[in-house]
Amino acid sequence: MKFLRLLLLGSILLASYEYSAIAGMSTAGSISASMQQDQQKSSDIEALRTAAEQGETKAQFALAVAYQWGRAISQSDSEAVKWFQKAAEQGDFGAQYNLGQMYYEGMGVTQDYSEALKWFLMAADRGDVYSQILVGQMLYVGKGTTRDYVKALMWLEIAGNTKLNYEREIAERSRNDVIKKMNSQQVSEAQRMAKDWNSIRAQTSVQHVVDGGVVKAPVPIYQPLPQYTDEARNKGIQGDVLIECVIRTDGLPDTFRVLRGLGYGLEKAAIRTIATEWHFNPGTFNGNPVDVQANIAVSFRLYPK
């Protein structure tokens, strides 16, 4: 399987931390200038590491990319995995995708298709089209899991809705391959599942709690997944819980209401995790922090072990 990209928004994230030394040093210039650049690179990396160790997701992702490619630091796949994992566990789908790639290729870790699929699934659930295609392809051939044409088609149908032409073409070609192996009832079930997935995401919206003007939406900076309840896990319950809440000016969620549930205690698990662990950069109105009402889709998936 060929990966559609090597990293997600790496240069943008690195730039956001003023990681100016990424491109490397010019061969031109004096020895003293080169030494100054080396010192600046070291300073940039240390600043990045400090932010990463303090739990800043973008810094963790950027540090992982630096290790992965040996940019201003000694190349180390194992360190890249370490920092991708920290960012992935905080809900960064770019890190989830890249961590899946590391497990798929066996870079810095023992090759593990099941673990790769787990992280691709997390990124796919957060809307990453590349991961959605990879999940569909892996489910189609049974790589890292039991072959499942219905779920494979579901993810490829979802990926096929992308506005990215190249990715949509890949999804459609893979989709056509899967359909050849399925009966009409299986195809209908996969399409229903894809429609449900898209429907729940369409309901995920943000709006100002006070009418008037344009509001910049809150940005999640820490969003770990909730724990499954034993009853839901034992019964194999999967799906999405849709929660309405208010993101306050301090970035903390408040005032919860269940818009769509799954039962078996999963709604309470979702609210408990959002209320006690999730953090946001608050929404703004004319540059000032404001309370923002948001609908949050929380996914519950039984990933391969």
Summary of the structure (lengths in Angstrom):
residues: 305
radius of gyration: 21.1
end to end distance: 21.2
largest distance: 70.9
contacts: 985
relative contact order: 0.09
helix: 53%
strand: 14%
